[in-house]
Amino acid sequence: MPAALKTIGNSGQIALGKRHAGKPVLVDELEPGVWMIKVAQVIPENERWLHQPEARRRFDAAVRWAEEHPDAASTDPDRELDELARRIEE
């Protein structure tokens, strides 16, 4: 995309075009008057733990186990979770 001249409006805003409307962005001021704008993804704070390497490893192990045991219907979820945790830690 070629460079474009934009004017900062009276409200301090710059229009980037409708195709970017509603997207969250990260704005870094690299030095006075120089900004880098990047499209960003926002992760809710209460879900950030899911993106940690250890949580991801445990989640992947749980999914693999579930795929390998499709008929493992349980009437005692606590027992199943204890067993799954034991297997993950092995």
C-alpha distance (Angstrom), angle and dihedral (degrees) to the residues before:
residue distance angle dihedral
M1 . . .
P2 3.80 . .
A3 3.79 120.7 .
A4 3.79 114.3 -89.6
L5 3.76 130.1 -157.7
K6 3.80 111.2 -125.2
T7 3.79 130.0 179.8
I8 3.78 121.9 -138.7
G9 3.80 106.0 -127.0
N10 3.80 127.3 -134.1
S11 3.81 89.3 -93.3
G12 3.83 91.2 56.0
Q13 3.81 94.1 -108.3
I14 3.79 132.5 131.9
A15 3.82 120.7 -157.0
L16 3.81 112.7 -133.9
G17 3.79 97.1 -179.2
K18 3.80 136.6 -85.1
R19 3.81 93.8 -86.9
H20 3.81 87.3 69.8
A21 3.79 95.6 45.3
G22 3.79 114.1 132.2
K23 3.82 95.4 10.4
P24 3.79 118.1 127.8
V25 3.80 113.9 -123.8
L26 3.77 136.4 -166.8
V27 3.80 113.2 -134.5
D28 3.81 117.2 -161.7
E29 3.77 120.2 -173.0
L30 3.81 100.7 -147.6
E31 3.79 92.2 -176.0
P32 3.81 133.2 -21.5
G33 3.81 107.0 -53.0
V34 3.83 95.2 5.9
W35 3.81 117.2 101.7
M36 3.77 132.8 176.5
I37 3.80 114.5 -155.7
K38 3.82 119.7 -163.3
V39 3.79 130.0 178.6
A40 3.80 106.5 -115.4
Q41 3.77 140.2 -165.4
V42 3.77 119.4 -135.1
I43 3.79 119.8 -142.8
P44 3.80 114.8 -160.7
E45 3.80 109.7 -116.0
N46 3.80 93.4 -121.8
E47 3.84 89.7 56.3
R48 3.81 98.4 47.4
W49 3.80 91.7 96.0
L50 3.82 88.5 66.3
H51 3.80 89.4 65.8
Q52 3.81 95.4 55.5
P53 3.84 114.9 107.1
E54 3.82 95.3 -119.1
A55 3.81 93.5 48.4
R56 3.80 90.1 47.0
R57 3.82 91.3 50.9
R58 3.81 91.8 50.0
F59 3.80 92.3 45.4
D60 3.82 91.8 50.3
A61 3.81 90.1 49.1
A62 3.81 90.7 50.6
V63 3.81 91.7 50.1
R64 3.82 91.3 48.8
W65 3.81 90.0 50.5
A66 3.81 91.8 49.1
E67 3.81 90.8 49.6
E68 3.82 90.7 49.9
H69 3.82 92.4 47.9
P70 3.82 106.0 41.9
D71 3.80 92.6 155.0
A72 3.79 96.1 50.1
A73 3.80 95.5 116.9
S74 3.77 107.3 168.3
T75 3.75 131.9 -157.5
D76 3.83 88.7 -169.5
P77 3.83 109.1 53.4
D78 3.83 92.8 177.1
R79 3.82 90.6 58.4
E80 3.80 91.1 47.8
L81 3.82 92.3 49.0
D82 3.81 91.2 49.2
E83 3.81 90.0 51.0
L84 3.80 92.0 47.0
A85 3.81 91.9 49.5
R86 3.82 89.9 50.1
R87 3.80 91.6 51.5
I88 3.81 93.1 47.0
E89 3.80 91.6 53.0
E90 3.82 92.8 51.5
